[in-house]
Amino acid sequence: METIEQTFKSETKTIKFLMRAFFFLIHLAIMTEFVDNPKFRIGLRLAFFLWLAKPYYKTIKHRYYTYWTFSALLFVYLLFKIYEQFYVLDNEHIGILYLISSLLLIIKMYLLSSPIYYPQISWWEYDFRYRDDLKISVKSGEHDFSARLTDLRRQAGCVAMFEEIKLGEEIIVNAALDEDNVLLRGIVMSKRRDVIGRPLIYGVQFKFDSKSNKKRYIALERLWKKQKHSKRKMKFAHV
């Protein structure tokens, strides 16, 4: 059975493969278009996508949120090309290349839509009282730290705190649930600091090697949703 670290490395390799396959198919589709109908604008489009591959890869490598803007624009472009090739120009062989590219893009976006890679942050919420987070404590070795859980999805979470923790270190997340405490074991998979003076952002993969761990995660998820709902009600009660 694979460890969490091995699974994470395997997923990272899959994302890199999907990235290469995605641009290979797009370049192949544009070159096929050029052979079928040689035009200067198609050549310019090919040059643009050859250039785009590098900055697009950087957004993933450094986990810039501009990745989602790039991906959304690419998806709209691919939808247009699929429609054009299938229903306007009747080039099904080129349309299939764009269709496969869009499927690869969707799979890649799904894999990256995790708190480990791109945690959801309430950028638009200026009042900290209404932010989608949960006060927790984190135990690392013999030390206990105050922290906040700012995202909880797909059996992973985003922990924000000022203290330094090494990648690959096992931690225990302690969250208050009514009168009880929910304890969850997890491994730090990613670390980022978006702004100097702000907390470090840790992507944590929770461990599910027993049924009790799964039950505790479900309880934490229930608490997370309850807190979000109550904060939303409190916010709009003052409008």
BALOBA-1460 file (C-alpha; in Angstrom, 3 decimals):
// residues 239
<rec num="1" residu="m" x="0.000" y="0.000" z="0.000"/>
<rec num="2" residu="e" x="1.365" y="3.391" z="-1.024"/>
<rec num="3" residu="t" x="2.160" y="5.968" z="1.636"/>
<rec num="4" residu="i" x="0.663" y="9.465" z="1.426"/>
<rec num="5" residu="e" x="4.032" y="10.874" z="0.306"/>
<rec num="6" residu="q" x="4.282" y="8.333" z="-2.538"/>
<rec num="7" residu="t" x="0.720" y="9.077" z="-3.618"/>
<rec num="8" residu="f" x="1.486" y="12.814" z="-3.631"/>
<rec num="9" residu="k" x="4.625" y="12.292" z="-5.768"/>
<rec num="10" residu="s" x="2.660" y="10.070" z="-8.153"/>
<rec num="11" residu="e" x="-0.074" y="12.716" z="-8.475"/>
<rec num="12" residu="t" x="2.544" y="15.421" z="-9.132"/>
<rec num="13" residu="k" x="4.070" y="13.308" z="-11.925"/>
<rec num="14" residu="t" x="0.593" y="12.792" z="-13.382"/>
<rec num="15" residu="i" x="-0.011" y="16.559" z="-13.416"/>
<rec num="16" residu="k" x="3.308" y="17.149" z="-15.226"/>
<rec num="17" residu="f" x="2.449" y="14.443" z="-17.774"/>
<rec num="18" residu="l" x="-1.001" y="15.941" z="-18.375"/>
<rec num="19" residu="m" x="0.620" y="19.362" z="-18.842"/>
<rec num="20" residu="r" x="2.995" y="18.058" z="-21.540"/>
<rec num="21" residu="a" x="0.290" y="15.993" z="-23.252"/>
<rec num="22" residu="f" x="-2.097" y="18.968" z="-23.207"/>
<rec num="23" residu="f" x="0.281" y="21.316" z="-25.038"/>
<rec num="24" residu="f" x="1.499" y="18.567" z="-27.375"/>
<rec num="25" residu="l" x="-2.058" y="17.964" z="-28.586"/>
<rec num="26" residu="i" x="-2.805" y="21.681" z="-28.944"/>
<rec num="27" residu="h" x="0.404" y="22.225" z="-30.956"/>
<rec num="28" residu="l" x="-0.412" y="19.175" z="-33.074"/>
<rec num="29" residu="a" x="-3.947" y="20.451" z="-33.713"/>
<rec num="30" residu="i" x="-2.707" y="23.908" z="-34.786"/>
<rec num="31" residu="m" x="-0.009" y="22.408" z="-37.035"/>
<rec num="32" residu="t" x="-2.636" y="20.154" z="-38.618"/>
<rec num="33" residu="e" x="-4.791" y="23.238" z="-39.203"/>
<rec num="34" residu="f" x="-1.816" y="24.960" z="-40.847"/>
<rec num="35" residu="v" x="-1.132" y="22.004" z="-43.157"/>
<rec num="36" residu="d" x="-4.817" y="21.778" z="-44.057"/>
<rec num="37" residu="n" x="-5.153" y="25.522" z="-44.666"/>
<rec num="38" residu="p" x="-1.818" y="27.449" z="-44.628"/>
<rec num="39" residu="k" x="-2.470" y="30.930" z="-43.276"/>
<rec num="40" residu="f" x="-0.252" y="33.462" z="-41.556"/>
<rec num="41" residu="r" x="-2.632" y="33.883" z="-38.590"/>
<rec num="42" residu="i" x="-2.494" y="30.146" z="-37.861"/>
<rec num="43" residu="g" x="1.307" y="30.354" z="-37.819"/>
<rec num="44" residu="l" x="1.075" y="33.249" z="-35.346"/>
<rec num="45" residu="r" x="-1.280" y="31.219" z="-33.188"/>
<rec num="46" residu="l" x="1.191" y="28.326" z="-33.150"/>
<rec num="47" residu="a" x="4.019" y="30.687" z="-32.128"/>
<rec num="48" residu="f" x="1.832" y="32.109" z="-29.355"/>
<rec num="49" residu="f" x="1.019" y="28.679" z="-27.901"/>
<rec num="50" residu="l" x="4.672" y="27.638" z="-28.095"/>
<rec num="51" residu="w" x="5.464" y="30.730" z="-26.006"/>
<rec num="52" residu="l" x="2.508" y="30.227" z="-23.641"/>
<rec num="53" residu="a" x="3.655" y="26.778" z="-22.468"/>
<rec num="54" residu="k" x="6.484" y="28.182" z="-20.313"/>
<rec num="55" residu="p" x="4.605" y="30.906" z="-18.344"/>
<rec num="56" residu="y" x="1.643" y="28.557" z="-17.962"/>
<rec num="57" residu="y" x="3.910" y="25.904" z="-16.458"/>
<rec num="58" residu="k" x="5.375" y="28.509" z="-14.083"/>
<rec num="59" residu="t" x="1.913" y="29.268" z="-12.688"/>
<rec num="60" residu="i" x="1.653" y="25.590" z="-11.693"/>
<rec num="61" residu="k" x="5.242" y="25.261" z="-10.478"/>
<rec num="62" residu="h" x="4.960" y="28.299" z="-8.186"/>
<rec num="63" residu="r" x="1.230" y="27.765" z="-7.554"/>
<rec num="64" residu="y" x="0.205" y="31.230" z="-8.750"/>
<rec num="65" residu="y" x="-3.547" y="31.764" z="-8.750"/>
<rec num="66" residu="t" x="-3.260" y="33.180" z="-12.270"/>
<rec num="67" residu="y" x="-3.226" y="29.513" z="-13.284"/>
<rec num="68" residu="w" x="-7.012" y="29.481" z="-12.983"/>
<rec num="69" residu="t" x="-7.378" y="32.569" z="-15.172"/>
<rec num="70" residu="f" x="-5.157" y="31.001" z="-17.838"/>
<rec num="71" residu="s" x="-7.035" y="27.704" z="-17.588"/>
<rec num="72" residu="a" x="-10.472" y="29.328" z="-17.858"/>
<rec num="73" residu="l" x="-9.421" y="31.266" z="-20.981"/>
<rec num="74" residu="l" x="-7.891" y="28.131" z="-22.503"/>
<rec num="75" residu="f" x="-11.062" y="26.169" z="-21.818"/>
<rec num="76" residu="v" x="-13.227" y="28.808" z="-23.526"/>
<rec num="77" residu="y" x="-10.807" y="28.818" z="-26.487"/>
<rec num="78" residu="l" x="-10.962" y="25.013" z="-26.759"/>
<rec num="79" residu="l" x="-14.771" y="25.019" z="-26.657"/>
<rec num="80" residu="f" x="-14.779" y="27.524" z="-29.528"/>
<rec num="81" residu="k" x="-12.301" y="25.425" z="-31.553"/>
<rec num="82" residu="i" x="-14.279" y="22.230" z="-30.950"/>
<rec num="83" residu="y" x="-17.434" y="23.905" z="-32.230"/>
<rec num="84" residu="e" x="-15.593" y="25.456" z="-35.195"/>
<rec num="85" residu="q" x="-13.889" y="22.233" z="-36.288"/>
<rec num="86" residu="f" x="-16.914" y="19.952" z="-35.892"/>
<rec num="87" residu="y" x="-19.776" y="22.191" z="-37.036"/>
<rec num="88" residu="v" x="-18.287" y="24.950" z="-39.228"/>
<rec num="89" residu="l" x="-15.187" y="23.581" z="-40.977"/>
<rec num="90" residu="d" x="-16.145" y="19.887" z="-40.732"/>
<rec num="91" residu="n" x="-12.610" y="18.861" z="-39.728"/>
<rec num="92" residu="e" x="-13.414" y="16.061" z="-37.315"/>
<rec num="93" residu="h" x="-9.800" y="14.844" z="-37.011"/>
<rec num="94" residu="i" x="-8.703" y="18.294" z="-35.783"/>
<rec num="95" residu="g" x="-11.807" y="18.633" z="-33.602"/>
<rec num="96" residu="i" x="-10.950" y="15.355" z="-31.848"/>
<rec num="97" residu="l" x="-7.480" y="16.707" z="-30.967"/>
<rec num="98" residu="y" x="-9.052" y="19.801" z="-29.382"/>
<rec num="99" residu="l" x="-11.647" y="17.632" z="-27.621"/>
<rec num="100" residu="i" x="-8.968" y="15.412" z="-26.049"/>
<rec num="101" residu="s" x="-7.016" y="18.546" z="-25.061"/>
<rec num="102" residu="s" x="-10.051" y="19.938" z="-23.242"/>
<rec num="103" residu="l" x="-10.534" y="16.637" z="-21.377"/>
<rec num="104" residu="l" x="-6.882" y="16.677" z="-20.272"/>
<rec num="105" residu="l" x="-7.321" y="20.267" z="-19.113"/>
<rec num="106" residu="i" x="-10.393" y="19.337" z="-17.045"/>
<rec num="107" residu="i" x="-8.587" y="16.394" z="-15.404"/>
<rec num="108" residu="k" x="-5.570" y="18.588" z="-14.608"/>
<rec num="109" residu="m" x="-7.780" y="21.301" z="-13.129"/>
<rec num="110" residu="y" x="-9.548" y="18.726" z="-10.970"/>
<rec num="111" residu="l" x="-6.273" y="17.327" z="-9.592"/>
<rec num="112" residu="l" x="-5.031" y="20.825" z="-8.776"/>
<rec num="113" residu="s" x="-8.297" y="21.936" z="-7.142"/>
<rec num="114" residu="s" x="-7.112" y="20.727" z="-3.752"/>
<rec num="115" residu="p" x="-6.074" y="22.614" z="-0.592"/>
<rec num="116" residu="i" x="-2.617" y="21.073" z="-1.043"/>
<rec num="117" residu="y" x="-2.023" y="22.959" z="-4.320"/>
<rec num="118" residu="y" x="-4.501" y="25.841" z="-4.429"/>
<rec num="119" residu="p" x="-6.311" y="26.497" z="-1.129"/>
<rec num="120" residu="q" x="-9.476" y="28.545" z="-1.303"/>
<rec num="121" residu="i" x="-8.996" y="31.897" z="0.406"/>
<rec num="122" residu="s" x="-11.692" y="34.501" z="1.058"/>
<rec num="123" residu="w" x="-9.821" y="37.348" z="-0.651"/>
<rec num="124" residu="w" x="-13.052" y="39.329" z="-0.993"/>
<rec num="125" residu="e" x="-13.902" y="39.182" z="2.729"/>
<rec num="126" residu="y" x="-12.326" y="42.192" z="4.422"/>
<rec num="127" residu="d" x="-13.866" y="41.508" z="7.864"/>
<rec num="128" residu="f" x="-12.022" y="38.670" z="9.599"/>
<rec num="129" residu="r" x="-15.152" y="37.809" z="11.623"/>
<rec num="130" residu="y" x="-16.847" y="36.434" z="8.503"/>
<rec num="131" residu="r" x="-13.961" y="34.633" z="6.852"/>
<rec num="132" residu="d" x="-14.362" y="30.944" z="6.054"/>
<rec num="133" residu="d" x="-11.934" y="29.604" z="8.628"/>
<rec num="134" residu="l" x="-11.916" y="27.670" z="11.860"/>
<rec num="135" residu="k" x="-9.778" y="28.197" z="14.954"/>
<rec num="136" residu="i" x="-7.666" y="25.111" z="15.636"/>
<rec num="137" residu="s" x="-4.490" y="24.087" z="17.416"/>
<rec num="138" residu="v" x="-1.719" y="22.121" z="15.752"/>
<rec num="139" residu="k" x="0.607" y="19.721" z="17.527"/>
<rec num="140" residu="s" x="3.988" y="19.157" z="15.909"/>
<rec num="141" residu="g" x="6.285" y="16.953" z="17.937"/>
<rec num="142" residu="e" x="6.204" y="18.330" z="21.480"/>
<rec num="143" residu="h" x="4.970" y="21.770" z="20.446"/>
<rec num="144" residu="d" x="1.428" y="23.163" z="20.236"/>
<rec num="145" residu="f" x="0.602" y="26.100" z="17.989"/>
<rec num="146" residu="s" x="-2.487" y="28.215" z="17.442"/>
<rec num="147" residu="a" x="-3.645" y="28.100" z="13.832"/>
<rec num="148" residu="r" x="-6.609" y="28.456" z="11.515"/>
<rec num="149" residu="l" x="-8.124" y="25.955" z="9.131"/>
<rec num="150" residu="t" x="-8.942" y="28.000" z="6.033"/>
<rec num="151" residu="d" x="-9.957" y="25.258" z="3.599"/>
<rec num="152" residu="l" x="-11.272" y="21.704" z="3.908"/>
<rec num="153" residu="r" x="-11.911" y="19.656" z="0.772"/>
<rec num="154" residu="r" x="-11.131" y="16.291" z="-0.799"/>
<rec num="155" residu="q" x="-9.759" y="14.792" z="2.430"/>
<rec num="156" residu="a" x="-7.185" y="17.572" z="2.733"/>
<rec num="157" residu="g" x="-6.988" y="20.916" z="4.470"/>
<rec num="158" residu="c" x="-5.212" y="24.258" z="4.497"/>
<rec num="159" residu="v" x="-3.649" y="25.306" z="7.803"/>
<rec num="160" residu="a" x="-2.525" y="28.919" z="8.306"/>
<rec num="161" residu="m" x="-0.071" y="29.755" z="11.099"/>
<rec num="162" residu="f" x="3.111" y="31.744" z="11.695"/>
<rec num="163" residu="e" x="5.285" y="28.877" z="12.949"/>
<rec num="164" residu="e" x="7.616" y="26.938" z="10.635"/>
<rec num="165" residu="i" x="6.952" y="23.235" z="10.023"/>
<rec num="166" residu="k" x="8.990" y="21.022" z="7.711"/>
<rec num="167" residu="l" x="7.506" y="19.398" z="4.637"/>
<rec num="168" residu="g" x="6.654" y="15.750" z="5.214"/>
<rec num="169" residu="e" x="6.202" y="16.266" z="8.962"/>
<rec num="170" residu="e" x="3.258" y="14.614" z="10.679"/>
<rec num="171" residu="i" x="0.987" y="16.913" z="12.682"/>
<rec num="172" residu="i" x="-2.173" y="16.582" z="14.743"/>
<rec num="173" residu="v" x="-5.008" y="19.022" z="14.071"/>
<rec num="174" residu="n" x="-7.229" y="19.725" z="17.072"/>
<rec num="175" residu="a" x="-10.567" y="21.435" z="16.420"/>
<rec num="176" residu="a" x="-13.379" y="22.125" z="18.897"/>
<rec num="177" residu="l" x="-16.670" y="20.417" z="18.025"/>
<rec num="178" residu="d" x="-19.415" y="21.600" z="20.363"/>
<rec num="179" residu="e" x="-18.125" y="20.305" z="23.734"/>
<rec num="180" residu="d" x="-15.740" y="17.742" z="22.227"/>
<rec num="181" residu="n" x="-12.433" y="17.980" z="20.371"/>
<rec num="182" residu="v" x="-11.797" y="16.471" z="16.953"/>
<rec num="183" residu="l" x="-8.243" y="15.185" z="16.533"/>
<rec num="184" residu="l" x="-6.960" y="14.413" z="13.036"/>
<rec num="185" residu="r" x="-3.531" y="13.228" z="11.970"/>
<rec num="186" residu="g" x="-2.106" y="14.645" z="8.780"/>
<rec num="187" residu="i" x="1.100" y="15.179" z="6.825"/>
<rec num="188" residu="v" x="2.351" y="18.569" z="5.595"/>
<rec num="189" residu="m" x="2.559" y="18.311" z="1.803"/>
<rec num="190" residu="s" x="3.068" y="21.920" z="0.720"/>
<rec num="191" residu="k" x="4.074" y="25.280" z="2.167"/>
<rec num="192" residu="r" x="3.721" y="28.813" z="0.843"/>
<rec num="193" residu="r" x="3.902" y="32.406" z="2.032"/>
<rec num="194" residu="d" x="1.805" y="34.693" z="-0.164"/>
<rec num="195" residu="v" x="2.517" y="37.971" z="1.642"/>
<rec num="196" residu="i" x="5.323" y="38.922" z="4.037"/>
<rec num="197" residu="g" x="3.919" y="39.375" z="7.521"/>
<rec num="198" residu="r" x="1.020" y="37.025" z="6.861"/>
<rec num="199" residu="p" x="0.783" y="33.412" z="8.126"/>
<rec num="200" residu="l" x="2.443" y="30.527" z="6.344"/>
<rec num="201" residu="i" x="-0.004" y="28.408" z="4.360"/>
<rec num="202" residu="y" x="0.353" y="24.634" z="4.738"/>
<rec num="203" residu="g" x="-1.378" y="22.057" z="2.581"/>
<rec num="204" residu="v" x="-2.140" y="19.072" z="4.803"/>
<rec num="205" residu="q" x="-3.195" y="15.615" z="3.630"/>
<rec num="206" residu="f" x="-5.163" y="13.873" z="6.369"/>
<rec num="207" residu="k" x="-4.440" y="10.231" z="7.172"/>
<rec num="208" residu="f" x="-7.245" y="7.671" z="6.851"/>
<rec num="209" residu="d" x="-5.604" y="4.460" z="8.017"/>
<rec num="210" residu="s" x="-8.499" y="3.594" z="10.351"/>
<rec num="211" residu="k" x="-12.288" y="3.939" z="10.472"/>
<rec num="212" residu="s" x="-12.078" y="6.253" z="13.484"/>
<rec num="213" residu="n" x="-9.962" y="8.716" z="11.477"/>
<rec num="214" residu="k" x="-12.593" y="8.785" z="8.731"/>
<rec num="215" residu="k" x="-15.356" y="9.390" z="11.281"/>
<rec num="216" residu="r" x="-13.377" y="12.236" z="12.847"/>
<rec num="217" residu="y" x="-12.849" y="13.802" z="9.416"/>
<rec num="218" residu="i" x="-16.597" y="13.649" z="8.735"/>
<rec num="219" residu="a" x="-17.207" y="15.296" z="12.124"/>
<rec num="220" residu="l" x="-14.693" y="18.042" z="11.306"/>
<rec num="221" residu="e" x="-16.294" y="18.584" z="7.910"/>
<rec num="222" residu="r" x="-19.674" y="18.923" z="9.596"/>
<rec num="223" residu="l" x="-18.240" y="21.502" z="12.002"/>
<rec num="224" residu="w" x="-16.605" y="23.361" z="9.102"/>
<rec num="225" residu="k" x="-19.889" y="23.658" z="7.206"/>
<rec num="226" residu="k" x="-21.772" y="24.640" z="10.366"/>
<rec num="227" residu="q" x="-19.300" y="27.445" z="11.076"/>
<rec num="228" residu="k" x="-19.491" y="28.747" z="7.501"/>
<rec num="229" residu="h" x="-23.286" y="28.742" z="7.605"/>
<rec num="230" residu="s" x="-23.464" y="30.541" z="10.966"/>
<rec num="231" residu="k" x="-20.945" y="33.210" z="9.860"/>
<rec num="232" residu="r" x="-22.914" y="33.805" z="6.669"/>
<rec num="233" residu="k" x="-26.133" y="34.219" z="8.646"/>
<rec num="234" residu="m" x="-24.441" y="36.598" z="11.087"/>
<rec num="235" residu="k" x="-22.999" y="38.670" z="8.245"/>
<rec num="236" residu="f" x="-26.289" y="39.173" z="6.390"/>
<rec num="237" residu="a" x="-28.178" y="39.737" z="9.633"/>
<rec num="238" residu="h" x="-26.385" y="43.100" z="9.841"/>
<rec num="239" residu="v" x="-27.165" y="44.144" z="6.275"/>
